[in-house]
Amino acid sequence: MIDIRTLYKSFGDNEVLKGVDLRVPAGRTVAVIGASGSGKSTLVRCINHLEPIDSGSILIDRTHILPDRLEENDKKLTPREVARFRTRIGMVFQSFNLFPHLTVLGNVIEAPTGVLRWPRDRAVEQAMALLTRVGLAEKASAYPATLSGGQQQRVAIVRALIMDPPIMLFDEPTSALDPQLTEEVLTVIRDLAIRNRTSIIVTHEMGFARNIATDIVVMAEGRIVEQGPPDAIFGAPRSPAARQLLKLAG
């Protein structure tokens, strides 16, 4: 479960999130849509504590993200405990964020061996099983620069999934891909990445959002202006921002 209360976040004088409240029950798939600059990406980065928050709070199961610390049971988490907390939240970025100096296999096993101290044999076995499921087992020894964008993003998804996180976050996972590669990645997200998980997907793919999400959240100018089931948002949007966004999307 994710419970966001009165969340504010600024970068210098630019207030990006302006009092966001959002509750995501366990097992739901939320698609976050909105115009560029509406705060969508910043929201998911705050959930994973990649960006510190200015005020408000985020509760993820037992962990409280606060402006100056993370807490569990009123106890501040150490840096290593924060790192372990992040392993419970898989994150897929629009720019892949693979380590260029590591092979595909090296990228996938970096966190389980480095943070969770898995034995290498266990990590490799899990990694190869997942790479096989996304059709990339033969690329285990390749370096990211030799892969297509779609292949890199599938590796990034496997890297996020290897520790079987209960939460998955996606920040515009197909924005850097052409239409054919986009379909490859969306298929992996639909069929593998979000199953039996709580997921938040920032996306501009409106058809995908409508088909995959249990809930749609519409953001504009740092606020949530509308939310509800896909049929309601896409069929009869109430807010001017949602109507304009869906009109532009065709």
C-alpha positions in Angstrom: 0.0 0.0 0.0 1.2 3.5 -0.8 -0.3 6.5 1.0 0.9 10.0 0.0 -0.2 12.9 2.1 0.1 16.6 1.2 3.3 16.1 -0.7 5.3 19.2 -1.7 8.5 19.2 -3.8 10.4 22.2 -5.3 13.6 22.6 -7.3 14.9 26.0 -6.3 12.0 28.4 -7.0 10.2 25.9 -9.1 7.4 24.2 -7.1 6.8 21.0 -8.9 4.5 19.1 -6.5 1.9 21.2 -4.8 0.1 19.2 -2.1 -0.4 15.8 -3.7 -2.6 13.3 -1.9 -2.8 9.8 -3.4 -3.7 6.4 -1.9 -2.8 3.3 -3.9 -4.1 0.1 -2.3 -2.0 -3.1 -2.6 -2.3 -4.8 -6.0 -3.6 -1.9 -8.0 -2.1 -0.6 -11.2 -2.2 3.2 -11.4 -1.4 5.0 -14.7 -0.4 8.6 -14.2 -1.0 10.9 -17.2 -0.6 14.6 -17.7 1.2 17.2 -19.8 4.9 17.6 -19.8 6.0 19.4 -16.6 2.9 18.4 -14.6 5.0 16.7 -11.9 4.5 13.0 -12.9 8.1 11.9 -13.0 9.0 13.8 -9.8 6.1 12.1 -8.0 7.4 8.6 -8.7 11.0 9.6 -7.9 9.8 10.8 -4.5 8.0 7.5 -3.9 11.4 5.7 -4.4 13.2 8.3 -2.3 15.4 9.3 -5.3 14.2 12.8 -4.6 13.9 14.0 -1.0 10.5 15.6 -0.3 10.1 19.1 1.1 7.0 18.5 3.2 4.2 16.0 3.7 4.8 12.2 3.9 4.7 9.0 2.0 3.8 5.7 3.8 4.8 2.5 2.0 3.7 -0.5 4.1 5.6 0.2 7.4 8.1 2.7 6.0 7.5 6.5 6.4 9.3 8.8 4.0 9.6 12.2 5.6 11.4 15.4 4.6 14.6 14.6 6.6 14.6 10.9 7.1 13.0 7.5 6.5 11.4 5.8 9.5 10.1 2.3 10.5 8.4 1.9 13.9 9.5 5.5 14.8 13.2 4.6 14.2 15.3 6.4 11.6 16.7 4.1 9.0 20.4 3.9 8.4 21.9 4.3 4.9 22.1 0.6 4.5 18.5 0.1 5.6 17.4 2.8 3.1 19.2 0.9 0.4 17.4 -2.3 1.4 14.1 -0.4 1.4 14.7 0.6 -2.2 15.1 -3.0 -3.2 11.4 -3.5 -2.3 10.5 -0.9 -5.0 11.4 -1.7 -8.6 12.1 1.4 -10.7 12.2 1.5 -14.5 13.4 4.8 -16.1 12.8 6.3 -19.5 16.5 6.5 -20.2 17.2 2.8 -19.1 20.0 3.8 -16.6 22.0 0.7 -17.2 25.7 0.7 -16.2 27.6 0.9 -19.4 30.7 -0.8 -18.0 28.8 -3.9 -16.9 27.4 -6.7 -19.1 23.7 -7.4 -19.2 24.1 -10.1 -16.6 26.3 -7.8 -14.5 23.7 -5.1 -14.5 21.0 -7.5 -13.4 22.9 -9.1 -10.5 24.5 -5.9 -9.2 21.8 -5.1 -6.6 21.0 -8.6 -5.3 24.7 -9.4 -4.8 25.8 -5.9 -3.6 22.9 -4.8 -1.5 21.2 -8.1 -0.4 24.4 -10.1 -0.4 22.9 -13.0 -2.4 25.4 -15.7 -3.4 26.5 -15.1 -7.0 25.2 -18.5 -8.1 21.7 -17.7 -6.9 21.7 -14.3 -8.5 22.9 -15.6 -11.8 20.3 -18.4 -11.8 17.5 -15.9 -11.1 18.8 -13.4 -13.7 19.1 -16.0 -16.5 15.6 -17.2 -15.8 14.2 -13.7 -16.2 16.3 -12.9 -19.2 15.0 -16.0 -20.8 11.4 -14.9 -20.2 12.0 -11.6 -22.0 13.9 -13.2 -24.8 17.4 -11.9 -23.9 19.2 -14.9 -22.5 21.6 -14.9 -25.4 22.6 -11.3 -24.6 23.8 -12.0 -21.1 27.4 -11.3 -22.0 26.7 -8.3 -24.1 27.2 -4.7 -23.1 24.3 -2.1 -23.1 25.8 -0.1 -26.0 25.4 -3.1 -28.3 21.7 -3.5 -27.6 18.7 -1.8 -29.2 16.6 0.6 -27.0 13.9 -2.0 -26.6 16.4 -4.6 -25.5 18.0 -2.2 -23.0 14.6 -1.4 -21.5 13.8 -5.1 -21.2 17.1 -5.5 -19.3 16.2 -2.6 -17.1 12.8 -4.3 -16.3 14.6 -7.6 -15.5 17.0 -5.7 -13.2 14.1 -4.2 -11.3 12.2 -7.6 -11.1 15.1 -9.8 -10.0 14.4 -9.2 -6.3 10.7 -9.7 -6.8 9.6 -6.3 -5.4 6.1 -5.9 -4.3 6.0 -2.4 -5.9 6.9 -1.4 -9.4 7.4 2.2 -10.6 7.7 3.1 -14.3 8.8 6.6 -15.4 7.8 7.0 -19.1 9.3 3.6 -19.9 8.7 3.9 -23.7 9.3 7.6 -24.4 12.7 6.9 -25.9 11.6 4.1 -28.2 10.1 3.9 -31.7 6.6 2.3 -32.1 7.8 -1.2 -32.8 10.1 -1.3 -29.8 7.5 0.4 -27.7 5.1 -2.6 -28.2 7.9 -5.0 -27.2 8.4 -3.2 -23.9 4.7 -2.7 -23.2 4.1 -6.4 -23.7 6.8 -7.3 -21.1 5.3 -4.7 -18.6 1.8 -6.1 -19.1 2.7 -9.8 -19.1 5.5 -10.0 -16.5 6.4 -6.8 -14.6 3.1 -5.7 -13.1 1.5 -9.1 -12.3 0.6 -9.5 -8.6 2.2 -6.2 -7.7 1.3 -2.7 -6.8 2.3 -0.6 -9.8 2.5 3.1 -10.8 3.1 3.8 -14.5 3.8 7.3 -15.7 3.0 7.1 -19.4 1.9 9.0 -22.5 0.6 5.8 -24.1 -3.1 6.4 -23.6 -4.3 3.2 -25.1 -2.0 1.2 -22.9 -3.0 3.1 -19.8 -6.7 2.5 -20.5 -6.2 -1.2 -21.1 -3.7 -2.0 -18.3 -4.6 0.3 -15.4 -7.2 -0.3 -12.6 -7.0 3.5 -11.9 -6.1 6.6 -13.8 -4.5 9.7 -12.2 -4.5 12.9 -14.1 -1.9 15.6 -13.1 -1.7 19.2 -14.1 0.7 21.9 -12.7 1.9 19.8 -9.8 -1.5 18.7 -8.6 -3.8 15.7 -9.1 -6.8 17.2 -10.9 -8.8 14.0 -11.5 -8.7 10.3 -10.8 -10.9 7.3 -11.3 -11.4 4.1 -13.3 -10.2 4.1 -16.9 -13.7 4.1 -18.4 -14.7 7.2 -16.4 -11.5 9.2 -17.2 -11.4 8.3 -20.9 -15.1 8.2 -21.5 -16.2 11.3 -19.6 -13.3 13.4 -18.2 -14.5 16.1 -15.9 -11.4 18.4 -15.5 -10.4 20.8 -18.3 -6.8 19.4 -18.0 -8.0 15.8 -18.7 -10.2 16.9 -21.5 -7.4 18.8 -23.2 -4.9 16.0 -22.7 -7.2 13.3 -24.2 -8.1 15.6 -27.1 -4.5 16.1 -27.9 -3.9 12.4 -27.7 -6.5 11.8 -30.4 
